[in-house]
Amino acid sequence: MAITADLVKQLREKTGAGIMDCKKALQENDGDLNKATEWLRKKGITSAQKRVGRETKEGVIDAYIHPGSRLGVMIEVNCETDFVAKNSEFQQFVHNMAMQIAAANPLVVSREQLAAEVIERELNIYREQAKATGKPAAILEKIAQGKLEKYYQEVCLLEQSYIREPERTVEDVLTEIRARIGENILIKRFVRFQLGE
């Protein structure tokens, strides 16, 4: 059975698992939503979403300086307990996120952090670009919204392709580590320094 984007979306909404995890679960279970949900539960992936609302008071701040000392990143990632903050897998995840930020240059952690005026400005630019294509008016807004989604994938850390596995998003990687470690993990903030900027 062909795994459609709509089927993946349905499973994602039902379980809160990452896109690639949902796609794999559906492929493993011939597109059966119930079996795919059960498969994800067995892997511990859906349980990660239940942890998202839990308070994160612990964590680490990490710094990454790119070779040549012309680019650097500081990042704060929070977790629930001091025990996890000292866990080498958690610390490696934090360091990988610092390297992601250095390489991909996001502006914010998530789209909710983008100012409304920035979103409106981008949307207006995309609407003008859509008009210039000469396509029917009925689809111009869809074109503009599609370009806005691409913009989010460029500037929002959680929506970017993960540099180590480009077929997955940073959010997919975050969901996976939440499931493996068993705690809520939150990328709180970051700052990226580039010499001369």
C-alpha positions in Angstrom: 0.0 0.0 0.0 1.2 3.5 -0.8 1.9 5.6 2.2 0.3 9.0 1.5 1.2 12.3 3.2 -2.3 12.5 4.6 -2.0 9.1 6.2 1.3 10.2 7.8 -0.4 13.4 9.0 -3.2 11.5 10.6 -0.8 9.2 12.5 1.3 12.2 13.6 -1.8 14.0 14.9 -2.9 10.8 16.7 0.4 9.9 18.3 2.5 13.1 18.3 5.4 11.1 16.9 7.8 12.6 14.3 7.1 12.5 10.6 9.8 9.9 9.7 8.8 7.7 12.6 5.1 7.8 11.5 6.1 7.0 7.9 8.2 4.1 9.0 5.5 2.8 11.3 3.0 2.9 8.4 5.4 1.1 6.1 6.0 -1.6 8.6 2.3 -2.1 9.1 1.0 -1.8 5.5 -0.7 1.6 6.1 -2.9 0.3 9.0 -3.3 3.3 11.4 -4.1 1.2 14.5 -1.3 -1.2 14.0 1.1 1.7 13.3 0.0 3.4 16.5 0.7 0.2 18.4 4.1 -0.2 16.7 5.0 3.4 17.8 3.9 2.7 21.3 6.0 -0.4 21.5 9.0 1.6 20.4 8.2 4.2 23.1 7.9 7.1 20.6 4.4 8.2 21.5 5.1 8.4 25.2 7.6 11.2 24.5 4.7 13.5 23.6 3.1 13.0 27.0 6.2 14.4 28.7 6.1 17.7 26.7 4.1 19.6 29.3 6.2 18.6 32.2 8.4 21.2 33.9 12.1 21.5 33.0 14.2 23.1 35.7 17.5 21.4 35.0 19.7 21.2 31.9 22.9 22.5 30.5 24.4 25.4 28.6 26.8 24.4 25.9 29.1 26.3 23.6 30.4 25.4 20.2 33.2 27.3 18.6 33.7 26.4 14.9 37.4 25.7 13.9 39.0 29.0 12.9 37.2 30.8 15.8 35.1 32.9 13.5 31.7 31.4 14.5 30.4 30.4 17.8 27.1 29.2 19.4 25.8 29.1 23.0 22.7 27.1 23.7 20.5 26.3 26.7 18.7 23.0 26.7 16.5 22.0 29.7 15.4 18.7 31.1 13.5 17.6 34.2 16.3 16.2 36.4 19.9 16.8 37.3 20.6 13.1 36.6 19.6 13.5 32.9 21.5 16.8 32.7 24.7 14.8 33.5 23.8 12.0 31.1 26.4 11.8 28.2 23.7 11.1 25.6 21.8 14.3 26.6 25.0 16.3 26.6 25.9 15.0 23.1 22.4 16.0 21.9 22.9 19.5 23.3 26.3 19.7 21.5 24.8 18.4 18.3 22.1 21.1 18.5 24.8 23.8 18.9 26.5 22.5 15.8 23.2 22.4 14.0 22.7 26.1 14.8 26.2 26.9 13.7 25.7 25.2 10.3 22.1 26.0 9.6 21.8 29.5 11.1 18.1 29.5 12.4 16.6 32.7 13.8 14.4 31.1 16.5 13.7 27.7 18.1 10.1 27.5 16.9 7.7 29.4 14.7 5.7 30.6 17.7 8.8 32.8 18.5 8.7 34.7 15.2 7.1 38.1 15.5 3.7 38.6 13.8 5.1 41.5 11.8 7.9 39.3 10.4 5.4 36.6 9.3 3.1 39.2 7.8 6.0 40.8 5.9 7.2 37.5 4.5 3.7 36.5 3.6 3.2 39.8 1.7 6.4 39.2 -0.2 5.3 35.7 -1.2 1.9 37.0 -2.2 3.5 39.5 -4.6 5.8 36.8 -6.0 2.7 34.5 -6.5 0.9 37.3 -8.4 3.9 37.7 -10.7 3.6 34.0 -11.8 0.3 34.8 -13.6 -1.4 31.8 -12.1 -5.2 31.9 -11.3 -6.2 34.0 -8.3 -7.7 31.0 -6.6 -4.3 29.4 -6.0 -2.2 32.5 -5.2 -2.8 32.3 -1.5 -1.9 28.6 -1.5 1.4 29.4 -3.2 2.1 32.1 -0.7 1.3 29.8 2.2 3.5 27.1 0.8 6.4 29.5 0.5 5.8 30.6 4.1 6.1 27.0 5.2 9.4 26.8 3.4 10.5 29.9 5.2 9.6 28.3 8.6 11.8 25.3 7.6 14.7 27.6 7.0 14.5 29.9 10.1 12.9 27.7 12.8 15.4 25.3 14.4 12.8 22.6 15.2 11.6 22.5 11.5 15.0 22.4 9.9 16.5 19.3 8.4 18.9 17.7 10.9 22.4 18.2 9.5 23.5 14.6 10.5 20.3 13.0 9.0 18.7 15.4 6.4 15.6 13.2 6.0 14.6 14.0 9.6 13.8 17.3 11.3 15.4 18.6 14.5 11.9 18.1 16.1 12.0 14.4 15.1 15.4 14.0 16.8 14.2 15.9 19.9 11.1 13.6 20.1 13.3 10.5 19.8 15.7 11.6 22.6 12.7 12.4 24.8 11.4 8.8 24.3 14.8 7.2 24.9 15.7 9.3 28.0 12.2 9.3 29.4 12.0 13.0 30.3 10.7 16.2 28.8 13.6 18.0 27.0 13.2 21.6 25.8 15.5 23.6 23.6 15.1 26.9 25.5 17.3 29.4 23.7 20.4 30.0 21.7 22.6 32.8 20.4 24.9 32.5 17.4 27.9 34.7 17.0 29.7 35.3 13.7 32.8 37.5 13.5 32.0 40.8 11.8 28.2 40.5 12.2 
